[in-house]
Each structure stands twice: as structure tokens, then as C-alpha cells.
């Protein structure tokens, strides 16, 4: 693939795994394809599947607020994608077959966007990108090399909504950590 538009066109017609049969829309990305910051979540949820854009529900509202308050950015100042592009039934974690079917999309997005910093949102995205089994609770608070980029793991905003003020504060700290690498 030579452009994000080409890659997205392929993703929109993808039927490489069983998730394709249950989706309403492929959720490819949102934001600025020339951004220095890329956010990577797990998979689309119900709202995202309907709209075709990542992080549009309550967790997206929290993410938008934290991006604004901690980084001075809105969605146009970053690039947002997920590990898998179609909604798993019941919002379950994607299974290895689904990740394998979508992995080349995410890897190509990273290469084409070429961000300085990637923030992985939650256990699943952090484990997938880092190739580890540890959870985000033990991974967060540090930064990691991801090729020529820096990866900063943090909690998924949906977890922060359930976890309360302490989790939100830790997310804020992780975003501040990411911001240092953007300067």
C-alpha cells in the first residue's frame, strides 16, 4: 500500500476473518495522518461500529477531554486507530485469528503516519504492540522503544470511566509522559 487512502479502501472490503460478517462499518481511523502522536485502541465498540470512527462514545469523550487538557490537542492533532478494524461480538477481546487478519493494516498505518509517539490504550493494545503478556498496570508509567518511535502505554478510557479518579490521574500522567517525547 502506498497511501492511507489505498489501505483504507482495502480495509473497507476486507473479509479476512469472521468479524466482517457482523460489522456495520469498518472502523479504520480518525484524525490527522501527518500527526506526531498516534493513539491505538483495541477494537471498535457498539457506537464506533455504527459511526465508523474510533472512540466516539463515552470513552471517546473522556479521551478527547484528556487530550485537550494534557496535550492541548483535539482529534485533528493526532491519529487514532485500533488493533482490529471490526467490532468483536459483545465487545470481547479480539482473538488471535482476528488480530492476525488485521495486523498488517495497523503496521502499515504506523509506517504511513510515521508518528514520533504511539500511546497504546489498554491491556490489549499494549500487549499486542509490545509483544508481551504483562498487563497495562505493570507496563504503564514508562516508555518503550517501538522501532524508531516511542510507545507509551496507558489505560483504556473505558476502564478509566469505571476506575474513577485515580485511574484518570494515571492516564493524565501517561499523556504528560507522551507529550515530553513530542517536544
ABEGO torsion letter per residue (X at the ends): XABAAAAAAAAAABAABAAAAABABBBABBEBAABABBBBBABBBAAAAAAGBBGABAAAAAAAAAAAAAAGBBAAABBBBBABABBBBGGBBBBAAAAAAAAAAAAAAAAAAGBABBBBBEAAAAAAAAGBABBAAAABGBBBBBEABBBBBBBBAAAAAAAEAAAAAAAAAAAAAAAAAAX
